[in-house]
């Protein structure tokens, strides 16, 4: 049902609730069991190995990988064509140094990304808002994830609204 396109009384009847009494606790428990908690679906996390590979796709890393290839090509040219093994070894050492830089850079990028992701997850788990709802003819505060279709919600300025609501009555919007 597209709730926004129907009259408030029709919606209240459809959800078997009342402006005056709200849902009963039994109705709310049935709704919670039927539709589940009022939460966004958790995003599936990218596997660590994909994050590590993605860190090698940064433009600067690609440039450094090209530089490694050029240094190794220069070493091969110097060793096999010019016969200058001293310069060839210098080019190999340059390539090794660049490889170390790439590994360190990608490792740091991977570590920072994982740390940021874990921090965001921790913040998300800590944040728990409550909403004022009408159940069994009493205004009570429940965790936002226990809000169910049919709950009558009271919202004031500054409240976080964690769910889709259909306004029944408004003032001073």
N, C-alpha and C positions, 0 to 999 in steps of 0.2 A: 504494500500500500504506500502511496506517496502522501505522507502525512501532511505536508504543507498545502496540499490541494483540497483538504477536507475541513469541515467545521470542527471546532473543538469538541462539541458534544458527541459527534460521530466517532471521533478518535477515542474519547473516554469510554464509550460503549464498546468499541472494538477491542480495547485493551482491558475491559472489565475492571475499570477503576472509577474513582469518584473524586471530584474536586474537594469535597468536605472530609472524606475519610481516608482517601488514598488507597493504596493496596493493603491487603492484610499481610501479615508476616508469612502466612502459609502460601499466599499467591506469589509473594516475592521470592520465596524459596523455590517454588515450582518454576518460575520464570528464570531464575538463576541457573537451575539445573537444565532447563530447556535450551536457553540461548547462551549460557556460559557467562563468564565475568565480562564486565565492561572494560575491555583492554584491546589495544591494537595488537594485531598478530605480530609476534616477534619476527624480526627480519632474520632470515637465515644468514649466519655469519660465513664470510669467505674463509676457506681453509687457509692455514698458515702458509702452505707451500705456494698457493696462488698469490698470496700477498708478497711473498719473497720474489717470485718471478716478476710480478708487476713492478717491483722496485727497480728492476733492470730495464724497464721500458721508459724511464725518464730520459728526456732529451740530452741532458748532460752526460748521463751514463752511456748513452748510445754514441755520443761524440768520443768519449774515452775508449769505448770498445773499438771504434774505427781507428783511433790512435794506436791501440795495441796492435791491430792488424797491420798498420803502416810500419810500425817499429819492427815487427817480425818480418815483414816483406823486405825492409831495408837490411835487416840482419842477414836474411837469406841471400839477397843480392850481393852484399859485401863479402859474405863467406864463399859463395859458389862462383860468382862471376868475377868480382874484383880480386878475390883472394886476400882481402884485408880482414884477417880474423880478429884483430884488435878492435876495429870499428864495429864488426859484427857482434862481438860480445857486449860492447857498449849499448848497441841497439836492443840486445836481449835484456840487459839490465833495465833499460828504460821501459820495456814492455812489462817486465816483472813489477817494477815500481807502479806502473799504471794499473796493473791487475790488482795489486794490494789496495790502491786508492779506491778502485771500483768495489772491491769486496767490503772495505770499511764503510764506504758511503752507502751501499745497499744494505748492509747490516744495520747501520744507524737508522736509515729510513724505515726499515722493517720494524725495528725495536720501537721507534717513536710512534708508528702507526698502531702497533699492538697495544702500547701503553695508553695511547689516547682512546682506543676502542674500549679497553678495560675500564678506564676512568669514566667514560660516558655510560657504560653499563652500570657501574657502581652508583653514579648519580641518578640514573633512571630508577634503580631499585630503591634508593633512599627516598625519593620523592613520592609521597603518598598524600593526596588531597582528600578532603572529606566534603560531602555535600549534605545540605539540610533538606531532608525529604519528609513527606507526610505518609506515615504508615500506621494503620490501626488507629486513625484519628489523633495521632500524636506526632508533633514535629520532632524529628530525631536526626542525629548526624551519623552518616555511614561513610565508609571508605568508598571513594568514587568507583572502584572496580566492582562494588556490590550494587551499583545502580542498575535497575532493570527496566525494560519497557513497561510503562504504566505508572511508574513512580511520579508523584507530584513533587517538583523540586522548587525550593525557594532560593532565589539568587539575588544577592545584593552587590553593590559596587565593590570591586576588588576581588570577588570570588573567581576561582578557576572553574571553568565549566568543562568537565571531562566527559563528554558524551553528546549525542545529538538530542536536542530538546525541541519541543513544539511549544511556543509561548501561548499560554492560556490567558494571561493577564499581564500587562506591562504598565509601568508608569515612569515618567521622566527618562525616557531613552534618549 
